[in-house]
C-alpha cells in the first residue's frame, strides 16, 4: 500500500495508536483484579517474552525462505493482544481482600 509509505501517514498512525493505548489504560483503571490474577499475568508475560521472540524468529525465517508474511503477521498480532492484556493487569486496581 502506497499510502503507508508517506511519512506523515505513518507518523499519524503511530500517534493514533498511542492515543488508543492511553485511552485503553485510562479505561482499565476503573477495574479491579485480584493479586493472584495479576501475578499469573505477570508470570505469563515473562514466559511470553521468550515465546514471542521464538515466534518472531520463525516469522523472519519464513519471510526469508518463501516471502510469506503470515507467521510474522500472526506473531505481531498475538504480541499486541498480549500487550493489551498486560497493560490491563498493570493498570487495574488490586482488590483489597
N, C-alpha and C positions, 0 to 999 in steps of 0.2 A: 504494500500500500504506500503510495507516494505521499499521502497526507502526513504520515508519521515521520517522514524524513525531514519535514520542516521543523527547524529548531524551536520556533515559537509554539507549535502544536505540541511537541514533546515536552517543553517546559510547562505549558498549561496543563497537560495530562498529569505530570508529576505533582503540581500544585493541587489539582483536583483530588488526586489520590491521598495527599497529605490531609486535606480538609475532611475528606470522608473518614479517614482513620481517626482524626481528632474528634469528629462528631460521634463516632462509634465509642471511643474511650469515654467521652462525656456521658453517653447513654449507659455504658457499663457501670459507671459509678453508682447508679441507682439500685443495683442488685447486691445481694449478699450470697456468699458461698461459704461453706464450712471450711475450716482449716484443713481437714483431711482431703477434700476435693482439690483444694488449691495445691496441696503438697503433691498429689498424684499428677496434676497437670504440669507442675514444675519438673518432676522426675521424667515424665514422658517427653517434655521439651528437651531435656538433656540427652535422652536416648534418641530423640528425633534429629538432633544435630548430626549425629553420626549417620542415621538412616537417610536423611535428606541429602547429605553430601555424597553418599553412595549412589543415590538415585540421580543426582545431578551428573555424576561421573558417567553413569550408564547413558544418560541423555546425550552428553557430549560425545561419547563413543559412537552412538547411533547416528548422530549428525555427521561425524567424520566418516563413518563407514558407508552410509547409504543416503545421507542428506535428509533423513526422516526426523522431523521435529516433534513427533508425537510424544516420545518419552520425556524430552526436555520440557515440553509444554505441561505434561502431567506433573512433573516434578515441581515446576513453578506454581501451578495451581494448588497442589496439595500443601506446599510450604506456606503459601499465602493464607490458605484456610487455617493452618495451624498458628500462624502469626495472630490472626484474629481471636482464636481460642485462647492463646497465651495472654494476649492483651486483655481479654475479658476477665480472665482469672486474676491478672495483676491489678486491674482497676477496680474490680468488685470489692466491696467491703467484706471483711471477715466476720462471720456470725459470731456473736458472743454466746457462749454456751453455759 
